[in-house]
C-alpha cells in the first residue's frame, strides 16, 4: 500500500478528466486502488432493483470513485490547489501546504 496525501474530510479540486474544475469533500479513500469518492463529483446513474429499503427501485444518482492523481488538495488559507508536504514540527509529523507553508 502506498502513502496517500489525501485523506477523507479534505476539500479537493479535480484537476484532470471529465469533471475538471469541480470541487468537493472527500467521503472515502480506497488505498488499494488509489481512488477516492468525492461529494458531488463523478455522479453516475445506477439502476436499482426494488428492495425492502427501496421499495420503489428506479434510477439513483451516486458518486463513483476518482483516481487520486486527478485530485489536488485545496489550501485552506488561499482556496487554491496546492501540493502536500510532510515534515516534523514540534516533534510531530504533520502535513503542510507547499503554497502557504501552513499546517493542514
C-alpha positions as CSV (number, residue, x, y, z in Angstrom):
1,X,0.0,0.0,0.0
2,X,1.2,3.5,-0.8
3,X,1.1,6.6,1.4
4,X,-1.5,8.9,0.0
5,X,-1.5,12.7,0.5
6,X,-5.3,13.0,0.5
7,X,-7.5,11.9,3.5
8,X,-11.2,11.7,3.9
9,X,-12.6,15.0,5.0
10,X,-10.2,17.0,2.8
11,X,-11.6,19.5,0.3
12,X,-10.2,18.8,-3.1
13,X,-10.4,20.0,-6.7
14,X,-10.5,17.7,-9.8
15,X,-7.5,18.7,-12.0
16,X,-8.0,16.3,-14.9
17,X,-10.7,14.3,-16.7
18,X,-14.4,14.9,-17.4
19,X,-15.0,16.7,-14.1
20,X,-12.1,19.0,-14.2
21,X,-12.5,22.1,-12.1
22,X,-15.2,20.7,-9.8
23,X,-14.6,20.8,-6.0
24,X,-15.9,18.7,-3.2
25,X,-15.2,17.0,0.1
26,X,-13.6,13.5,0.1
27,X,-16.0,11.0,1.5
28,X,-13.8,7.8,1.4
29,X,-10.4,6.8,0.2
30,X,-9.5,3.4,-1.2
31,X,-5.8,3.0,-0.6
32,X,-5.6,-0.4,-2.5
33,X,-7.0,1.1,-5.8
34,X,-5.6,4.7,-5.3
35,X,-9.1,6.1,-5.7
36,X,-11.3,8.5,-3.7
37,X,-15.0,9.2,-3.7
38,X,-15.7,13.0,-3.7
39,X,-19.0,14.5,-2.7
40,X,-21.0,15.7,-5.8
41,X,-18.3,14.8,-8.3
42,X,-18.4,12.0,-11.0
43,X,-22.1,11.2,-10.5
44,X,-23.3,8.1,-12.2
45,X,-26.8,6.7,-12.7
46,X,-27.3,3.4,-11.0
47,X,-30.3,1.3,-11.8
48,X,-31.6,-0.3,-8.6
49,X,-34.0,-3.2,-8.1
50,X,-36.9,-2.8,-5.7
51,X,-35.9,-4.0,-2.2
52,X,-37.0,-3.7,1.4
53,X,-35.0,-0.4,1.9
54,X,-36.0,1.0,-1.5
55,X,-39.5,-0.5,-2.5
56,X,-39.8,1.8,-5.5
57,X,-36.4,0.9,-7.1
58,X,-35.5,3.0,-10.1
59,X,-32.5,5.1,-11.1
60,X,-30.3,6.5,-8.4
61,X,-27.5,9.1,-8.8
62,X,-24.4,8.0,-7.0
63,X,-20.8,9.2,-6.7
64,X,-18.2,7.0,-8.5
65,X,-14.5,6.9,-7.4
66,X,-12.0,9.3,-9.0
67,X,-8.3,8.4,-9.3
68,X,-6.1,10.2,-6.6
69,X,-3.8,11.5,-9.3
70,X,-6.7,13.6,-10.7
71,X,-7.3,15.3,-7.4
72,X,-5.5,18.3,-5.8
73,X,-5.9,19.5,-2.2
74,X,-7.4,22.9,-1.7
75,X,-5.2,25.2,0.5
76,X,-7.5,26.2,3.5
77,X,-5.8,29.7,3.6
78,X,-5.9,30.8,0.0
79,X,-8.5,28.5,-1.5
80,X,-6.1,27.5,-4.3
81,X,-5.0,24.0,-5.3
82,X,-1.7,23.0,-3.6
83,X,0.8,20.2,-3.3
84,X,1.2,18.5,0.1
85,X,4.4,18.0,2.0
86,X,5.3,16.2,5.2
87,X,7.7,17.4,7.9
88,X,8.3,17.2,11.6
89,X,7.1,20.2,13.6
90,X,7.3,20.2,17.5
91,X,8.2,16.5,17.4
92,X,5.1,15.6,15.4
93,X,4.8,14.6,11.7
94,X,2.4,17.0,10.0
95,X,1.0,17.6,6.5
96,X,1.6,21.1,5.2
97,X,0.6,23.1,2.1
98,X,3.5,23.8,-0.2
99,X,1.9,27.1,-1.3
100,X,1.3,28.8,2.0
101,X,3.5,26.6,4.3
102,X,0.5,26.2,6.6
103,X,-0.2,23.0,8.5
104,X,-3.3,21.2,7.2
